[in-house]
Amino acid sequence: MALNTTDVTLGKGKVLFLQDGTNGYLDLGNATAFNITKEVETLEHFSSREGPKKRDKLVVTQQKATGQITLDIPDPQNLNIFFMGDGVNLRTQASAAAADYNVTARLDKWVEILDGSGDPVYDIPTTGVTVEDALDAALTEGTDFELDRAGGLIRFFSSGSAVEGDPYDVNFAKAELADISKIKACQSKTVKGVVLFKGNPDCGKIQDVKGYASLTPSDSIDYIGEDFQTFNLNVEFEENAAIEGLFEHITRGVVTQA
């Protein structure tokens, strides 16, 4: 066959997932890698009638297709798949006028500041914050305590005037924060649905893949690192009445690099 460099492909595209029980494809965002591995198991038969045994039959006994998706968009929907959660729970932190939030002092240890519903309060303002004991005596920031304002934490210093185990009122105006999400990990036994890859290569063959699969997390997700956060999903293809073959591979034209 003559070499046709027009077909040399530099693959790009997007990966979508139609999870069982949903009615539309979820765009998994930027996928830095998507691959498929085809595995075949065979059974050999050998003739032993004379001399060295010679293989006289080869039978394919098993065919399997697996893959991996690497994502770098840790949005709640993607992480819910990775952590095998039972859904994304969203809430909004409504703005509110200055109010007291009660905390118990644990000297030299961080304590979460919670609202009346038991939810953490985030984004504490830089001004207008007071901390008082049960007798309304004020504590001094930097001397008696420090705040992690973004994370909604307070730490009382053993070198200050706070007393271990005593209650304190942290008073401030609460900021509005939308789309705070919570995922309860390891709540689903399986995450299954249709994986759909839509090719958009820089050059070469435009290729799509469609298959029914089980998605499971692979490796770890790094919360501290020197590169963009990524995480991997293993893909285990299964037969499904809606898919022809174990998965479908479609080629639909060629992109010629300018």
C-alpha positions in Angstrom: 0.0 0.0 0.0 1.3 3.4 -0.9 2.1 5.8 1.9 -0.6 8.4 2.3 0.5 11.1 4.8 -3.0 12.7 4.5 -4.2 10.0 6.9 -1.5 10.5 9.5 -3.5 11.6 12.5 -2.8 13.9 15.4 -5.7 13.0 17.6 -7.8 15.6 19.5 -11.5 15.6 20.5 -14.0 15.6 23.3 -15.3 12.9 25.6 -18.9 12.7 26.6 -20.7 10.4 29.0 -24.4 9.4 29.1 -24.8 7.9 32.6 -27.5 5.4 33.2 -30.6 7.2 34.5 -29.8 10.5 32.8 -31.2 12.0 29.6 -28.2 13.7 28.0 -24.5 13.5 27.5 -22.3 15.1 30.1 -19.3 16.9 28.6 -16.3 15.8 30.7 -14.4 18.9 29.7 -10.8 18.9 28.6 -9.5 15.3 28.2 -5.8 15.3 27.9 -5.8 11.6 26.9 -8.3 9.0 25.7 -7.2 5.5 24.7 -8.5 2.0 24.1 -6.7 -1.2 24.6 -8.0 -4.4 22.7 -7.2 -7.6 24.5 -7.5 -11.1 23.0 -7.1 -14.5 24.7 -6.5 -17.6 22.6 -6.4 -21.3 23.1 -3.8 -23.3 21.1 -4.0 -26.9 20.0 -0.9 -28.9 19.1 -0.4 -32.1 17.2 1.6 -34.7 19.1 1.5 -37.4 16.5 5.2 -37.2 15.6 8.4 -35.2 16.3 8.2 -31.8 18.0 4.6 -30.7 18.7 3.2 -28.3 16.1 0.4 -25.9 16.6 -2.4 -26.9 14.2 -5.2 -24.8 15.6 -5.7 -21.4 17.2 -9.0 -20.4 18.7 -9.9 -17.0 20.0 -11.6 -17.6 23.4 -12.0 -14.1 24.7 -12.1 -10.5 23.5 -12.0 -7.6 25.8 -11.8 -3.8 25.3 -10.6 -1.4 28.0 -9.5 2.2 28.0 -8.6 5.2 30.1 -9.7 8.8 30.2 -7.4 11.5 31.7 -9.2 14.7 32.7 -8.0 18.0 34.0 -11.3 19.7 34.8 -12.1 18.8 38.5 -15.7 20.1 38.3 -18.3 18.5 40.7 -19.9 16.3 38.0 -16.5 14.8 37.0 -15.4 14.3 40.6 -18.7 12.7 41.4 -17.9 10.0 38.7 -14.3 9.7 40.0 -15.3 9.3 43.6 -18.3 7.1 42.7 -20.6 9.4 44.6 -24.4 9.5 44.7 -24.7 12.9 43.1 -23.6 16.5 43.6 -25.2 18.3 46.5 -25.3 22.1 45.8 -26.0 24.9 48.3 -25.6 28.6 48.3 -24.2 30.6 51.3 -26.7 33.5 51.5 -25.4 36.9 52.6 -26.5 38.0 56.0 -26.0 40.9 58.4 -23.5 40.6 61.2 -24.3 37.7 63.5 -22.7 35.6 66.2 -21.3 32.2 65.3 -20.5 30.1 68.4 -17.2 28.2 68.6 -15.5 26.2 71.3 -11.8 27.1 71.8 -9.3 24.4 71.1 -6.0 26.0 71.8 -3.4 26.0 69.0 -5.8 24.0 66.8 -8.1 25.0 64.0 -11.8 25.0 64.5 -14.5 25.3 61.8 -16.9 28.2 62.0 -20.4 26.7 61.4 -23.8 28.3 60.9 -27.0 27.3 62.6 -27.5 24.5 60.1 -24.1 23.0 60.8 -22.7 24.1 57.5 -19.2 25.8 57.3 -19.2 29.5 56.8 -16.7 30.7 54.2 -15.2 34.0 53.0 -15.0 35.8 56.3 -14.6 39.6 55.7 -11.3 41.3 56.3 -12.9 44.0 58.5 -15.8 44.1 61.0 -14.9 40.8 62.7 -15.1 40.6 66.5 -14.5 37.6 68.8 -15.9 37.8 72.4 -16.1 35.5 75.4 -19.2 34.7 77.4 -18.8 37.9 79.3 -18.5 40.0 76.1 -14.8 40.6 76.6 -13.2 41.1 73.2 -10.2 39.1 72.0 -7.5 40.6 69.8 -6.7 39.1 66.4 -3.1 38.2 66.0 -2.6 38.1 69.8 -5.4 35.8 71.0 -6.5 34.2 67.7 -6.0 34.0 63.9 -8.5 33.5 61.1 -8.4 31.5 57.9 -10.9 33.8 56.3 -11.3 32.0 53.0 -11.6 28.6 54.6 -13.8 29.7 57.5 -11.5 28.6 60.3 -10.3 30.1 63.6 -7.4 29.1 65.9 -7.0 30.4 69.4 -3.5 30.8 70.8 -2.4 29.2 74.0 -0.2 32.3 74.5 -3.3 34.5 74.5 -6.3 35.0 76.8 -8.5 32.3 75.3 -9.3 29.3 77.6 -9.4 25.8 76.4 -13.0 24.5 76.0 -14.7 27.8 76.6 -17.3 29.1 74.2 -16.7 32.2 72.1 -18.8 34.3 69.7 -17.3 35.1 66.3 -19.3 38.0 64.9 -19.2 39.1 61.3 -21.4 39.8 58.2 -21.7 36.7 56.0 -20.8 37.0 52.3 -22.8 35.4 49.5 -21.3 32.4 47.8 -23.0 30.5 45.1 -22.6 26.9 44.0 -20.9 25.3 47.0 -20.9 21.6 46.1 -20.5 18.5 48.3 -19.9 15.0 47.0 -20.4 12.0 49.3 -17.7 9.6 48.0 -18.0 5.8 47.6 -21.8 5.8 47.6 -22.3 4.1 44.2 -21.3 0.5 43.5 -21.2 1.1 39.7 -21.0 4.1 37.3 -22.2 2.9 33.9 -23.3 4.5 30.7 -22.4 5.3 27.1 -19.0 6.8 26.5 -18.9 8.9 23.3 -15.7 10.3 21.8 -16.1 12.9 19.1 -12.9 13.3 17.2 -11.6 16.7 16.2 -8.0 16.1 15.1 -5.4 18.7 14.0 -4.8 16.6 11.0 -5.7 13.1 9.6 -8.7 10.8 10.2 -11.7 12.1 12.0 -12.6 9.3 14.3 -15.4 8.7 16.8 -15.9 6.0 19.4 -19.2 5.0 21.0 -19.6 2.2 23.6 -21.4 1.2 26.7 -18.9 1.0 29.6 -18.3 1.0 33.3 -16.2 3.8 34.7 -14.0 3.4 37.7 -11.3 5.7 39.2 -7.7 4.9 38.4 -4.6 5.9 40.5 -4.8 9.0 42.7 -5.8 12.6 42.5 -3.2 15.1 43.7 -4.4 18.0 45.8 -0.9 19.4 46.1 1.6 19.3 43.2 3.7 21.2 40.7 1.4 20.7 37.7 -2.2 21.0 36.8 -4.4 18.6 38.7 -5.4 15.6 36.6 -7.3 12.3 37.3 -7.9 9.1 35.4 -11.0 7.0 34.8 -10.7 3.4 33.7 -13.1 2.3 31.0 -14.4 -1.3 30.8 -16.6 -1.8 27.7 -19.6 -4.1 28.0 -22.0 -5.5 25.4 -25.2 -3.5 25.2 -28.2 -3.8 22.9 -27.9 -0.1 21.8 -24.3 -0.6 20.6 -23.2 -2.7 17.6 -20.2 -4.7 18.7 -18.4 -4.3 21.9 -18.0 -0.6 20.8 -18.4 1.3 17.6 -15.6 3.0 15.7 -16.7 5.6 13.1 -14.4 7.4 10.6 -15.9 10.4 9.0 -13.6 12.2 6.7 -10.1 13.6 6.8 -8.6 16.9 8.1 -5.7 18.1 6.0 -3.2 20.2 7.8 -2.7 23.6 6.1 
